[in-house]
Amino acid sequence: MNAMNPFLEAAIAMCEEAGAIHARYLHQEQVISEKGVGDLVTEVDRRAEAAIIERLRALFPDHAILAEESGRHAAGEDYIWYVDPLDGTTNYAHGFPAFCVSIALLHRGRVEVAAVHAVALGELFTAARGEGAWRNGRPIRVSRVPDIARSLVATGFSPSVREDGHNIAEFVAFLHRAQAVRRPGSAALDLAFVACGRLDGFWEYRLAPWDVAAGSLLVTEAGGVVTQIDGTAFDPAGRAILASNGLVHEEMRQVLATTPNRHPHTVS
């Protein structure tokens, strides 16, 4: 890992600070509210986000910030930080250890550095464009599984699944094709798991840029492939993602092409 990259160093420091907040309040009684049906936010989300934003403003006052809970800060265009202070809030609220903080820096629309910290798992995933991806400072690579039949894949569901059954058809399609399908509940962590070879592929709809920006760089720097659902170029603002070890990517795309959400840009 290139420790001289000041942006990556900053992302790591912010992840560690937010992770310490996660650890401090885990298993304590939480102040929990709902942004929508089934869409939780806790005081820990807000505390962690405030700590990250405070540090970013001090270190990079000319950079813009887009954070899940408080929206956009500053008006800079060249550099923008995407911040998810607690991805997997529902998991966190239940003490289920699949949650993390996810931070990415984009320069003119391209993700340059990424950090995803899962404090309950003791894991920090990092990446810098052109320099590779790491878990706890050691290089990681995607898996070499060659086909869906031998793949462990994952997905996620938006809270609206209760009302419209969104992504159920896709889930069932992969149940019939893959070795197994998982739904851990944190898109950023799912992408980190693709990057380190624990998962062979991941897809999801109705995501926000802060959910996927960091994880997308982890996957590509670990040798994987990240696109939109239909195989076109990935855009963090595109609302949907298909990520894999590269070997199963086309097969996953073909499965998704047969399902109701095969046109991801129409999904809001």
VMD Tcl script that draws the C-alpha trace (Angstrom):
set ca {
  {0.00 0.00 0.00}
  {1.26 3.47 -0.86}
  {1.12 5.16 2.52}
  {2.25 8.44 0.94}
  {-1.09 8.99 -0.78}
  {-2.56 11.78 1.37}
  {-6.13 11.16 0.21}
  {-5.98 7.47 1.07}
  {-4.35 8.24 4.41}
  {-7.18 10.65 5.17}
  {-9.83 8.11 4.14}
  {-8.26 5.49 6.41}
  {-8.09 7.88 9.36}
  {-11.73 8.86 8.91}
  {-12.81 5.23 8.62}
  {-10.96 4.37 11.81}
  {-12.55 7.28 13.67}
  {-16.03 6.33 12.49}
  {-15.34 2.67 13.25}
  {-14.42 3.59 16.80}
  {-17.81 5.29 17.12}
  {-19.50 2.15 15.79}
  {-17.67 0.02 18.34}
  {-18.37 2.38 21.23}
  {-22.16 2.23 20.86}
  {-22.59 -1.32 19.53}
  {-24.89 -3.43 21.74}
  {-26.04 -0.31 23.59}
  {-29.61 0.93 23.44}
  {-29.96 2.94 20.24}
  {-32.00 5.99 19.35}
  {-33.54 4.71 16.13}
  {-35.83 6.45 13.67}
  {-37.12 5.66 10.20}
  {-36.41 7.69 7.06}
  {-39.01 5.50 5.37}
  {-40.68 2.15 5.93}
  {-37.89 -0.22 6.99}
  {-35.19 2.40 6.31}
  {-33.50 2.98 9.65}
  {-31.17 5.70 10.88}
  {-29.51 5.73 14.29}
  {-27.69 8.31 16.36}
  {-24.51 6.43 15.49}
  {-25.05 7.18 11.77}
  {-25.21 10.87 12.61}
  {-22.29 10.87 15.05}
  {-20.02 9.03 12.63}
  {-20.99 11.26 9.72}
  {-20.41 14.43 11.75}
  {-16.92 13.24 12.72}
  {-16.03 12.48 9.10}
  {-17.34 15.79 7.78}
  {-15.50 17.75 10.45}
  {-12.22 16.11 9.48}
  {-12.83 16.57 5.75}
  {-13.59 20.26 6.16}
  {-10.37 20.73 8.10}
  {-8.17 18.76 5.70}
  {-9.72 19.62 2.33}
  {-11.82 22.78 2.62}
  {-12.11 23.12 -1.17}
  {-13.49 19.61 -1.68}
  {-17.19 18.83 -1.93}
  {-18.81 16.16 0.24}
  {-21.88 14.04 -0.46}
  {-22.95 12.23 2.70}
  {-25.89 9.91 3.23}
  {-27.52 11.63 6.19}
  {-26.79 15.32 5.59}
  {-26.49 15.59 1.82}
  {-24.07 17.82 -0.05}
  {-21.53 20.11 1.59}
  {-19.47 22.75 -0.27}
  {-19.65 23.46 -3.97}
  {-16.38 22.13 -5.36}
  {-16.66 20.11 -8.56}
  {-13.23 18.55 -9.20}
  {-13.01 16.61 -5.93}
  {-15.97 15.10 -4.13}
  {-16.02 12.70 -1.19}
  {-18.81 10.12 -0.97}
  {-19.50 9.19 2.65}
  {-21.66 6.43 4.07}
  {-21.08 6.66 7.82}
  {-22.83 3.38 8.60}
  {-23.71 1.05 5.75}
  {-25.86 -1.74 7.13}
  {-27.72 0.31 9.73}
  {-30.38 -2.34 10.30}
  {-27.67 -4.92 10.90}
  {-25.97 -2.56 13.34}
  {-29.20 -1.91 15.23}
  {-29.58 -5.67 15.75}
  {-25.94 -6.33 16.58}
  {-25.46 -8.32 13.36}
  {-21.80 -7.75 12.39}
  {-22.24 -7.00 8.65}
  {-21.91 -3.22 8.77}
  {-19.20 -0.74 7.87}
  {-18.19 2.81 7.10}
  {-17.53 3.51 3.42}
  {-15.56 6.50 2.09}
  {-14.47 7.28 -1.46}
  {-12.89 10.25 -3.20}
  {-13.81 11.04 -6.79}
  {-11.73 13.33 -8.98}
  {-13.65 14.65 -11.98}
  {-16.10 11.78 -11.74}
  {-13.56 8.97 -11.33}
  {-13.06 7.10 -8.05}
  {-9.44 7.56 -6.93}
  {-9.27 6.20 -3.38}
  {-11.53 4.01 -1.28}
  {-11.75 2.75 2.27}
  {-14.33 0.40 3.79}
  {-13.99 -0.40 7.49}
  {-15.94 -3.22 9.16}
  {-14.95 -2.76 12.79}
  {-16.95 -5.75 14.08}
  {-15.03 -7.99 11.68}
  {-11.69 -6.32 12.36}
  {-11.23 -5.57 8.67}
  {-10.17 -2.46 6.75}
  {-10.39 -2.65 2.96}
  {-8.54 0.02 0.98}
  {-7.70 0.84 -2.61}
  {-6.02 3.53 -4.68}
  {-6.42 3.78 -8.44}
  {-3.61 2.00 -10.22}
  {-2.04 0.79 -6.97}
  {-4.13 -2.24 -6.01}
  {-6.51 -3.19 -3.21}
  {-5.79 -4.41 0.30}
  {-7.36 -5.95 3.39}
  {-5.63 -4.90 6.59}
  {-2.63 -3.83 4.53}
  {-2.25 -7.06 2.57}
  {-3.01 -7.30 -1.18}
  {-6.31 -8.92 -2.17}
  {-7.54 -10.42 -5.42}
  {-10.89 -11.56 -6.74}
  {-11.69 -15.27 -6.95}
  {-10.97 -17.56 -9.91}
  {-14.35 -19.32 -9.91}
  {-15.16 -19.77 -13.61}
  {-18.95 -20.13 -13.74}
  {-22.17 -19.30 -11.94}
  {-22.91 -22.91 -11.03}
  {-19.89 -22.86 -8.69}
  {-20.33 -19.27 -7.52}
  {-21.39 -17.72 -4.25}
  {-23.19 -14.49 -5.18}
  {-24.94 -11.80 -3.18}
  {-27.52 -9.09 -3.57}
  {-29.54 -6.65 -1.48}
  {-33.08 -5.33 -1.28}
  {-34.38 -1.81 -0.86}
  {-37.03 -1.22 1.84}
  {-39.64 -1.02 -0.92}
  {-39.37 -4.78 -1.42}
  {-42.15 -5.10 1.17}
  {-44.52 -3.29 -1.17}
  {-43.43 -4.14 -4.69}
  {-41.36 -7.32 -4.44}
  {-38.47 -5.55 -6.10}
  {-35.46 -7.77 -7.00}
  {-37.29 -10.96 -5.97}
  {-37.34 -12.33 -9.52}
  {-33.61 -11.73 -9.84}
  {-32.96 -13.40 -6.51}
  {-34.95 -16.48 -7.55}
  {-33.19 -16.62 -10.93}
  {-29.82 -16.86 -9.20}
  {-31.11 -19.38 -6.68}
  {-31.68 -21.66 -9.65}
  {-28.29 -20.94 -11.26}
  {-25.69 -20.23 -8.57}
  {-24.17 -22.52 -5.97}
  {-25.70 -20.23 -3.34}
  {-27.04 -16.69 -2.88}
  {-26.51 -14.46 0.15}
  {-28.07 -11.21 1.33}
  {-25.75 -9.74 4.01}
  {-27.34 -6.26 4.04}
  {-24.40 -3.93 3.28}
  {-23.61 -3.15 -0.36}
  {-20.21 -1.66 0.49}
  {-19.21 -4.78 2.40}
  {-20.58 -7.07 -0.31}
  {-18.31 -5.33 -2.82}
  {-15.35 -5.66 -0.46}
  {-16.10 -9.38 -0.25}
  {-16.08 -9.65 -4.05}
  {-12.72 -7.87 -4.04}
  {-11.16 -10.34 -1.60}
  {-12.69 -13.43 -3.20}
  {-15.27 -14.36 -0.58}
  {-18.03 -13.65 -3.08}
  {-17.78 -14.28 -6.80}
  {-20.41 -11.75 -7.82}
  {-22.84 -9.13 -6.57}
  {-25.74 -7.18 -8.04}
  {-28.19 -4.69 -6.61}
  {-30.63 -1.95 -7.60}
  {-31.83 1.31 -6.04}
  {-28.48 2.24 -4.59}
  {-26.93 5.63 -3.87}
  {-23.41 6.74 -4.88}
  {-22.13 6.49 -1.31}
  {-23.22 2.82 -1.23}
  {-21.03 1.74 -4.13}
  {-18.29 4.28 -4.94}
  {-15.66 2.87 -2.57}
  {-16.55 -0.77 -3.20}
  {-16.42 -0.37 -6.97}
  {-12.77 0.68 -6.78}
  {-11.95 -2.17 -4.42}
  {-13.28 -4.66 -6.96}
  {-11.57 -3.22 -10.03}
  {-8.24 -2.77 -8.25}
  {-8.47 -6.38 -7.07}
  {-8.81 -7.55 -10.69}
  {-12.60 -7.73 -10.96}
  {-15.17 -6.09 -13.21}
  {-17.83 -3.53 -12.31}
  {-20.57 -2.35 -14.69}
  {-24.17 -1.32 -14.78}
  {-26.66 -4.20 -14.71}
  {-26.79 -4.28 -18.51}
  {-23.01 -4.44 -18.87}
  {-22.49 -0.80 -19.82}
  {-19.89 1.41 -18.16}
  {-20.32 1.80 -14.42}
  {-21.51 5.12 -13.02}
  {-21.65 5.57 -9.21}
  {-24.81 7.64 -9.72}
  {-26.41 4.99 -11.91}
  {-28.54 3.44 -9.14}
  {-27.58 -0.17 -9.99}
  {-24.44 -2.28 -10.04}
  {-23.11 -5.60 -11.28}
  {-19.71 -6.59 -9.86}
  {-17.84 -9.86 -10.23}
  {-14.51 -11.61 -10.47}
  {-14.74 -10.99 -14.23}
  {-14.98 -14.66 -15.13}
  {-18.69 -14.92 -14.29}
  {-19.65 -11.38 -15.29}
  {-21.18 -12.09 -18.66}
  {-23.10 -15.07 -17.33}
  {-24.51 -12.93 -14.51}
  {-25.44 -10.22 -17.01}
  {-27.28 -12.77 -19.11}
  {-29.26 -14.00 -16.11}
  {-30.25 -10.46 -15.21}
  {-31.20 -9.72 -18.83}
  {-34.11 -12.17 -18.46}
  {-35.57 -10.48 -15.36}
  {-38.00 -7.56 -14.88}
  {-35.29 -5.00 -14.01}
  {-33.20 -5.60 -17.12}
  {-33.42 -1.85 -17.86}
  {-31.78 -0.49 -14.67}
  {-31.79 3.16 -15.66}
  {-35.58 3.18 -15.42}
  {-35.47 1.93 -11.82}
  {-35.84 4.71 -9.26}
}
mol new
graphics top color blue
foreach p $ca { graphics top sphere $p radius 0.5 }
foreach p [lrange $ca 0 end-1] q [lrange $ca 1 end] { graphics top cylinder $p $q radius 0.2 }
display resetview
